[in-house]
Amino acid sequence: MEIKLYKKPKNPIIIEGFPGFGLVGTIATEFLMDHLKTEVIGKVKFDEMPPMIAIHESKLIQPLGIFYNEEYNLIIFHAVTASSGFEWQLADVIVKLAKEVNAKEIISLEGVGSPSETEAPKAFYFTTDSKQEHKLKNIGLEPLKEGIIMGVTGALLLRAENSPISCFFADTHSNLPDSMAAAKVIEMLDKYLGLKIDPKPLKEQAAKFEEKLKGILQQGQKAAELSEAKKMSYVG
């Protein structure tokens, strides 16, 4: 797995979102890309990934995309492909990216399991940077005092020993796309970074992303199943 940058911003904040619990990270980063002016500044070469790509509205959807917003000096690492089995490699790629651009901070967006569905999901944080504690509490986030962090974010917390990492979590009631939780993460991120994103249409817009991403992921799953079936037919 390799990373190639066409442009190297100086001292940006990196925001990463992977399709973990409730697809919160993927929906949230997709929302950011649609509401902030971004450009593609890099790609990840990933030979282990199945050779498939989604097309949405006549456009290619990169499985792993690296985007940049100049106004707020943000790098958005957006993923629509499952990361299971490749968590360590993806964490290493993000750590390498952070070193190459001398990132000020890495922000991870995630869903955290909730036993019941609520109209107003709670938001939590975990940070390796004690200097950010006060700011995170002031915007209404509660510290995640107990829990297990898995996936790319878990690997990243273990790999990125020298990079400040702040994790934003929102209550997520199921493994299905959870636009309410993603909207809560966006709301908190907006307060944290001052992105001037209007919070009123967040839930409506996030719901549209939910349908879009659900379709993309279903197409990807069907393609993977078809590929596997062809392999089995060759063996049989």
C-alpha positions, 0 to 999 in steps of 0.5 A: 500500500502506497500513498502518492501526493500531487500537492503537499499542503503545509501543517493541515488538519487531517480528517479521516472517515472510514465505513465503520459502525453506522458508516458515520465516518464515510457519511460525515466526510462525504458531507464535508466534501459536498459543502466545502470546496475540495480538490483531489491531491493524492491517491492510495495505491492498494494492490490488495484491494479487489479491482472494482470501482463504483460509478455514481451520477456518471462519476468515478467514486474512488475507494480511497480518496485524498482531498484538500480544502484550502480555506480551512487547510484541511485534508480529508481522507475519504473511504467508501471501501471496507477496511476489514483486514487492512486496518494496520496498513491504512493507519500506516498510510495516514501516519505517513501522510501526516508526516509528509505534510507535518499535520497539526492534528488528525481527526477521526470520525466514528460511530459508537454502538448505542443500545437504543435509537434516539432522536438526539444522539450523544457525541463523545470525544477521545484525544491524545492531546491534553491541550484540546481537552478544554476546547472539546468539552466546551463545544458539548462533547463528553469524554469517552471514559470507557469503551473499545475503539477498533478498526482504522481508528484503533490502529491509528491510535496505536501507530501515530505516537507522535501525532495529536489525534482527536476522535469524534464519536456519535451514538449509533443504533445499528450497523446500517447507515446512520445519518442522524449520528453522522449529522451529530458528528458534523455539528460538533466538528463544525463547532470545533473547527469553525467551518461555517456550515449551516446546521439546519439542513444537516439531517436532510442532506445526511439522509441523502448521502445515506441513500447514495452510500448505501447504493454504492456499498451494495453495488460493491458487495454484489461485485465482490460476491460475483468475483468470488463466485467466478473464482469458485467456478474456476476451482470447481 
